[in-house]
Amino acid sequence: MRLVLKWLLSALALLAVTYLYSSGVQVSNFGSALIAAAVIGLLNMVVRPVLVVLTFPVTIVTLGLFLFVINALLFWAASGLLPGFQVNGFVAALIGSLLYSLLGVLIETALESVFKRS
């Protein structure tokens, strides 16, 4: 139940990113947002750990700021894989991934408080 709820809320968060930053990130409809949220989640689960390990020295030198670049690249890569999800360049991917991550933290906090009470 929690996974499905998180997926739905992540899709809504992606639509919110589109609303907040419509010049850089576009999602055509809720179905595309659901698929994009799933693809972003899969990329973060499978590809991100590999990239973090491979770029560990750069991440140390930049005091962790390179992780923002990795997030932006994965966000941008997801848009390249899906027809209903478009990101207009790296800067748009960086801003979009930051907004999406902030909304993701809010979602996690809300879900934790809801499921902790149950």
C-alpha positions as CSV (number, residue, x, y, z in Angstrom):
1,M,0.0,0.0,0.0
2,R,2.8,2.4,0.9
3,L,4.6,1.8,-2.3
4,V,1.6,2.4,-4.5
5,L,0.8,5.6,-2.5
6,K,4.3,6.8,-2.8
7,W,4.2,6.1,-6.6
8,L,1.0,8.1,-7.0
9,L,2.3,11.0,-4.9
10,S,5.6,11.0,-6.9
11,A,3.6,11.3,-10.1
12,L,1.7,14.2,-8.6
13,A,5.0,15.7,-7.6
14,L,6.2,15.4,-11.1
15,L,3.1,17.2,-12.3
16,A,3.8,19.9,-9.7
17,V,7.3,20.3,-11.0
18,T,5.8,20.8,-14.5
19,Y,3.5,23.5,-13.0
20,L,6.2,25.2,-11.1
21,Y,8.8,25.1,-13.9
22,S,6.8,24.7,-17.1
23,S,9.5,26.3,-19.3
24,G,12.0,23.5,-18.5
25,V,10.0,20.4,-17.6
26,Q,6.8,19.1,-19.4
27,V,4.7,16.1,-18.7
28,S,1.8,15.5,-21.1
29,N,-0.7,13.8,-18.7
30,F,-1.0,11.9,-15.5
31,G,-0.4,8.6,-17.2
32,S,2.9,9.9,-18.5
33,A,3.7,11.2,-15.0
34,L,3.0,7.7,-13.5
35,I,5.4,6.1,-16.0
36,A,8.0,8.8,-15.6
37,A,7.9,8.5,-11.8
38,A,8.4,4.7,-12.1
39,V,11.3,5.1,-14.5
40,I,13.0,7.8,-12.3
41,G,12.6,5.5,-9.3
42,L,14.1,2.6,-11.2
43,L,17.0,4.7,-12.4
44,N,17.6,5.9,-8.9
45,M,17.5,2.4,-7.6
46,V,19.7,0.7,-10.3
47,V,21.9,3.3,-12.0
48,R,22.5,5.9,-9.3
49,P,24.4,3.6,-6.9
50,V,26.8,2.7,-9.7
51,L,27.3,6.3,-10.7
52,V,27.9,7.3,-7.1
53,V,30.6,4.7,-6.6
54,L,32.2,5.5,-10.0
55,T,32.3,9.3,-9.2
56,F,33.2,9.0,-5.5
57,P,36.5,10.9,-5.9
58,V,34.8,13.8,-7.7
59,T,32.0,13.8,-5.1
60,I,34.6,14.0,-2.3
61,V,36.4,16.9,-3.9
62,T,33.2,18.8,-4.5
63,L,32.0,18.1,-0.9
64,G,29.0,16.1,-2.2
65,L,27.7,18.7,-4.7
66,F,28.4,16.4,-7.6
67,L,25.4,14.3,-6.4
68,F,23.2,17.1,-7.7
69,V,24.8,16.5,-11.1
70,I,24.1,12.8,-10.9
71,N,20.4,13.4,-9.9
72,A,20.0,15.9,-12.8
73,L,21.6,13.4,-15.3
74,L,19.2,10.7,-14.2
75,F,16.2,13.0,-14.4
76,W,17.3,14.0,-17.9
77,A,17.9,10.4,-18.9
78,A,14.4,9.5,-17.9
79,S,13.0,12.2,-20.1
80,G,15.1,10.8,-23.0
81,L,13.5,7.4,-22.5
82,L,9.9,8.5,-22.4
83,P,7.8,10.3,-25.0
84,G,5.4,12.0,-22.6
85,F,8.1,13.5,-20.4
86,Q,10.4,16.2,-21.7
87,V,13.2,18.2,-20.0
88,N,14.8,21.1,-22.0
89,G,18.5,20.8,-21.3
90,F,20.8,20.1,-18.4
91,V,20.0,23.3,-16.4
92,A,16.3,22.4,-16.6
93,A,17.1,18.9,-15.5
94,L,19.1,20.3,-12.5
95,I,16.3,22.6,-11.4
96,G,13.6,20.0,-12.1
97,S,15.5,17.3,-10.2
98,L,16.0,19.7,-7.2
99,L,12.2,20.5,-7.1
100,Y,11.3,16.8,-7.5
101,S,13.7,15.8,-4.7
102,L,12.3,18.5,-2.4
103,L,8.8,17.3,-3.1
104,G,10.0,13.7,-2.6
105,V,11.3,14.6,0.9
106,L,8.0,16.0,1.8
107,I,6.2,12.9,0.5
108,E,8.5,10.6,2.5
109,T,8.0,12.7,5.7
110,A,4.2,12.7,5.2
111,L,4.1,8.9,4.5
112,E,6.3,8.2,7.5
113,S,4.0,10.1,9.8
114,V,0.9,8.5,8.4
115,F,2.2,4.9,8.5
116,K,3.9,5.5,11.9
117,R,0.5,6.2,13.5
118,S,-1.1,3.1,12.0
